[in-house]
Amino acid sequence: MENNNSSTQSSRATMGAFGQIVGRFIVAAIILGITAFFTPGFSINNIWSLAMSALVLTVMDYLIVKFTGLHAMAFGKGFVGFMLAVITLYATQFFVAGYSISWMAAIVGALIYGIIDYIMPGEQSM
């Protein structure tokens, strides 16, 4: 009986982690779309580019957290978090077709992304 309980708890934990990742992806796509709309010099051509760029940003943020322990969030994480957000926003254009951003737009976009991410309801950490 104990083994069955532990496997149920394990599957719930796995689904919880998966749910967090999916939730973070959806939130990242919404925030990224809003950020691109309000930031001059930042464009995302279509919904597929938006989805791919949100996926790339989510994976890059996850890897940065996994290897360095630092979050690539612009708001509330200090200068290092802000610079990581700028770099990840800028670097995403090299992985996603239909996504383009200038350095200046990445700086402004990181500010907008961070503010919107901060005010979005729910916990968005992994």
TIVEXMI-717638 format. One line per 4 residues: their letters; for each residue x, y, z of N, C-alpha, C. Coordinates in Angstrom, 1 decimal. Layout:
BEGIN
A = X,Y,Z,X,Y,Z,X,Y,Z  ...
***
This chain:
BEGIN
MENN = 0.8,-1.2,0.0,0.0,0.0,0.0,0.9,1.3,0.0  2.0,1.2,0.8,2.8,2.3,0.8,3.5,2.7,-0.5  3.8,1.6,-1.3,4.4,1.8,-2.6,3.5,2.5,-3.5  2.2,2.1,-3.5,1.2,2.8,-4.3,1.0,4.2,-4.0
NSST = 1.0,4.6,-2.7,0.9,6.0,-2.2,2.1,6.8,-2.7  3.3,6.2,-2.6,4.5,7.0,-3.0,4.5,7.2,-4.5  4.0,6.2,-5.3,4.0,6.4,-6.8,2.9,7.5,-7.1  1.8,7.5,-6.4,0.8,8.5,-6.7,1.4,9.9,-6.3
QSSR = 2.1,10.0,-5.2,2.7,11.3,-4.9,3.8,11.7,-5.9  4.5,10.7,-6.4,5.6,11.0,-7.3,4.9,11.5,-8.6  3.9,10.9,-9.1,3.2,11.3,-10.3,2.6,12.7,-10.2  2.1,13.0,-9.0,1.5,14.4,-8.7,2.6,15.4,-8.7
ATMG = 3.8,15.1,-8.2,4.9,16.0,-8.2,5.4,16.2,-9.6  5.4,15.1,-10.4,5.9,15.3,-11.8,4.9,16.1,-12.6  3.6,15.9,-12.4,2.6,16.7,-13.0,2.6,18.1,-12.5  2.9,18.3,-11.3,3.1,19.7,-10.7,4.2,20.4,-11.4
AFGQ = 5.3,19.8,-11.6,6.5,20.4,-12.2,6.1,20.7,-13.7  5.5,19.7,-14.3,5.1,19.9,-15.7,4.1,21.0,-15.9  3.1,21.1,-14.9,2.1,22.1,-14.9,2.8,23.5,-14.7  3.8,23.6,-13.9,4.5,24.8,-13.7,5.2,25.3,-14.9
IVGR = 5.8,24.3,-15.6,6.6,24.7,-16.8,5.6,25.2,-17.9  4.5,24.4,-18.1,3.5,24.9,-19.1,2.9,26.2,-18.7  2.6,26.4,-17.4,2.1,27.7,-16.9,3.0,28.8,-17.2  4.3,28.5,-16.9,5.3,29.6,-17.1,5.5,29.9,-18.6
FIVA = 5.3,28.9,-19.5,5.4,29.1,-20.9,4.3,30.0,-21.4  3.1,29.7,-20.9,1.9,30.5,-21.3,2.0,31.9,-20.8  2.4,32.1,-19.6,2.7,33.4,-19.0,3.7,34.2,-19.8  4.8,33.5,-20.1,5.9,34.1,-20.9,5.5,34.5,-22.2
AIIL = 4.6,33.7,-22.9,4.1,34.1,-24.2,3.2,35.4,-24.2  2.4,35.4,-23.2,1.5,36.6,-23.0,2.4,37.8,-22.7  3.3,37.7,-21.8,4.1,38.9,-21.4,5.0,39.3,-22.6  5.5,38.3,-23.3,6.4,38.6,-24.4,5.6,39.3,-25.5
GITA = 4.4,38.9,-25.8,3.5,39.6,-26.8,3.2,41.0,-26.4  2.9,41.2,-25.2,2.6,42.6,-24.7,3.9,43.4,-24.8  5.0,42.9,-24.4,6.3,43.6,-24.4,6.7,44.0,-25.8  6.5,43.1,-26.8,6.8,43.4,-28.2,5.9,44.4,-28.7
FFTP = 4.7,44.4,-28.3,3.7,45.4,-28.8,4.1,46.8,-28.4  4.6,47.0,-27.1,4.9,48.3,-26.5,6.3,48.7,-26.7  7.2,47.9,-27.2,8.6,48.3,-27.3,9.0,48.6,-28.8  9.4,49.8,-29.1,9.9,50.1,-30.4,11.2,49.4,-30.7
GFSI = 11.3,48.9,-31.9,12.5,48.1,-32.3,12.4,46.6,-31.9  11.3,46.2,-31.5,11.1,44.8,-31.1,9.9,44.3,-31.8  10.1,43.3,-32.7,9.0,42.7,-33.5,9.0,41.2,-33.4  7.8,40.7,-33.4,7.5,39.2,-33.5,6.5,39.1,-34.6
NNIW = 6.8,38.4,-35.7,6.0,38.4,-36.9,4.7,37.7,-36.8  4.7,36.5,-36.1,3.4,35.8,-36.1,3.3,35.0,-34.8  2.2,34.3,-34.6,1.9,33.5,-33.4,2.9,32.4,-33.2  3.4,31.8,-34.2,4.4,30.7,-34.1,5.7,31.2,-33.6
SLAM = 6.1,32.4,-34.1,7.3,33.0,-33.7,7.2,33.4,-32.2  6.0,33.9,-31.8,5.8,34.2,-30.4,5.9,32.9,-29.5  5.3,31.9,-30.0,5.3,30.6,-29.2,6.8,30.1,-29.1  7.5,30.1,-30.2,8.9,29.6,-30.2,9.8,30.5,-29.3
SALV = 9.6,31.8,-29.4,10.4,32.7,-28.6,10.1,32.5,-27.1  8.8,32.3,-26.8,8.5,32.1,-25.4,9.1,30.8,-24.9  9.1,29.8,-25.8,9.7,28.5,-25.4,11.2,28.7,-25.2  11.9,29.4,-26.1,13.3,29.6,-26.0,13.6,30.4,-24.8
LTVM = 12.9,31.4,-24.5,13.1,32.2,-23.3,12.9,31.4,-22.0  11.9,30.6,-22.0,11.6,29.7,-20.8,12.7,28.7,-20.6  13.2,28.1,-21.7,14.3,27.2,-21.6,15.6,27.9,-21.2  15.9,29.0,-21.8,17.1,29.7,-21.4,17.0,30.2,-19.9
DYLI = 15.9,30.6,-19.4,15.8,31.0,-18.0,15.9,29.8,-17.1  15.4,28.7,-17.5,15.5,27.4,-16.8,17.0,27.0,-16.7  17.7,27.1,-17.8,19.1,26.7,-17.8,19.9,27.6,-17.0  19.6,28.9,-17.1,20.4,29.9,-16.3,20.2,29.6,-14.8
VKFT = 19.0,29.4,-14.4,18.7,29.1,-13.0,19.3,27.8,-12.6  19.3,26.8,-13.4,19.8,25.5,-13.1,21.4,25.5,-12.9  22.0,26.3,-13.8,23.5,26.3,-13.7,24.1,27.4,-12.9  23.4,28.5,-12.7,24.0,29.6,-11.9,23.2,29.9,-10.7
GLHA = 21.9,29.6,-10.6,21.1,29.9,-9.5,20.5,31.3,-9.6  20.8,32.0,-10.7,20.3,33.4,-10.9,19.1,33.4,-11.8  18.1,34.2,-11.5,16.9,34.3,-12.4,17.1,35.4,-13.4  16.7,35.2,-14.6,16.8,36.2,-15.6,15.5,37.1,-15.6
MAFG = 15.3,37.8,-14.6,14.1,38.6,-14.4,14.6,40.1,-14.2  14.0,41.0,-14.9,14.4,42.3,-14.9,14.0,43.1,-13.6  12.9,42.7,-13.1,12.3,43.5,-12.0,12.5,42.8,-10.7  13.1,43.4,-9.7,13.2,42.8,-8.4,14.4,41.9,-8.2
KGFV = 15.2,41.7,-9.2,16.4,40.7,-9.1,17.7,41.5,-9.2  17.7,42.8,-9.2,18.9,43.6,-9.2,19.5,43.7,-10.6  20.7,44.3,-10.6,21.3,44.6,-11.9,21.7,43.3,-12.7  22.1,42.3,-12.0,22.5,41.0,-12.7,21.3,40.4,-13.3
GFML = 20.1,40.4,-12.6,18.9,39.9,-13.2,18.5,40.7,-14.4  18.6,42.0,-14.3,18.2,42.9,-15.4,19.1,42.6,-16.6  20.4,42.5,-16.4,21.3,42.2,-17.6,21.1,40.8,-18.2  20.8,39.8,-17.3,20.4,38.5,-17.9,19.2,38.6,-18.7
AVIT = 18.2,39.4,-18.3,17.0,39.6,-19.1,17.2,40.2,-20.4  18.1,41.2,-20.4,18.5,41.9,-21.7,19.1,40.9,-22.6  20.1,40.2,-22.1,20.9,39.2,-22.9,20.0,38.1,-23.4  19.1,37.6,-22.6,18.2,36.5,-23.1,17.2,37.0,-24.1
LYAT = 16.7,38.2,-23.9,15.8,38.8,-24.9,16.5,39.0,-26.3  17.7,39.5,-26.2,18.5,39.8,-27.4,18.9,38.5,-28.1  19.4,37.5,-27.3,19.9,36.3,-27.8,18.8,35.4,-28.5  17.6,35.6,-28.1,16.5,34.8,-28.6,16.4,34.9,-30.1
QFFV = 16.7,36.1,-30.6,16.6,36.4,-32.1,17.5,35.4,-32.9  18.5,34.9,-32.3,19.4,34.0,-33.1,18.9,32.6,-33.1  17.8,32.3,-32.4,17.2,31.0,-32.4,15.8,30.9,-33.0  15.2,32.1,-33.2,13.8,32.1,-33.6,13.7,33.0,-34.9
AGYS = 13.2,32.4,-36.0,12.9,33.2,-37.2,11.6,34.0,-36.9  11.6,35.2,-37.4,10.4,36.1,-37.2,10.5,36.9,-35.9  11.6,36.8,-35.2,11.8,37.6,-33.9,13.0,38.5,-34.1  12.8,39.8,-34.0,14.0,40.7,-34.1,13.9,41.7,-33.1
ISWM = 15.1,42.1,-32.6,15.2,43.1,-31.5,16.5,43.7,-31.5  16.6,45.0,-31.3,17.9,45.7,-31.2,18.3,45.7,-29.7  19.6,46.1,-29.5,20.1,46.2,-28.1,19.3,47.2,-27.3  19.0,48.3,-27.9,18.2,49.3,-27.1,16.8,48.8,-26.8
AAIV = 16.2,48.2,-27.8,14.9,47.6,-27.6,14.9,46.5,-26.5  16.0,45.7,-26.5,16.2,44.7,-25.5,16.3,45.3,-24.1  16.9,46.4,-23.9,17.0,47.1,-22.6,15.6,47.6,-22.2  14.9,48.3,-23.1,13.6,48.8,-22.8,12.6,47.6,-22.6
GALI = 12.7,46.6,-23.5,11.9,45.4,-23.4,12.1,44.6,-22.1  13.3,44.6,-21.6,13.6,43.9,-20.3,12.9,44.6,-19.2  12.9,45.9,-19.2,12.2,46.7,-18.2,10.7,46.4,-18.3  10.1,46.5,-19.5,8.7,46.3,-19.6,8.3,44.8,-19.3
YGII = 9.1,43.9,-19.7,8.9,42.5,-19.4,8.9,42.2,-17.9  9.9,42.8,-17.3,10.0,42.6,-15.8,8.9,43.2,-15.0  8.4,44.4,-15.5,7.3,45.0,-14.8,6.0,44.2,-15.0  5.7,43.8,-16.2,4.5,43.0,-16.5,4.6,41.7,-15.7
DYIM = 5.8,41.0,-15.8,6.0,39.8,-15.1,5.7,39.9,-13.6  6.2,41.0,-13.0,6.0,41.3,-11.6,4.6,41.4,-11.2  3.8,42.1,-12.0,2.4,42.4,-11.7,1.4,41.2,-12.1  1.9,40.3,-12.9,1.0,39.1,-13.3,0.7,38.3,-12.0
PGEQ = -0.6,37.9,-11.9,-0.9,37.1,-10.7,-0.3,35.7,-10.7  -0.1,35.2,-9.5,0.4,33.8,-9.4,1.9,33.8,-9.3  2.4,32.7,-8.8,3.9,32.5,-8.7,4.4,32.0,-10.0  5.4,32.6,-10.5,6.0,32.2,-11.8,7.4,31.7,-11.7
SM = 7.8,31.3,-10.5,9.2,30.8,-10.4,9.2,29.3,-10.6  10.3,28.7,-11.1,10.4,27.3,-11.3,11.1,26.6,-10.2
***
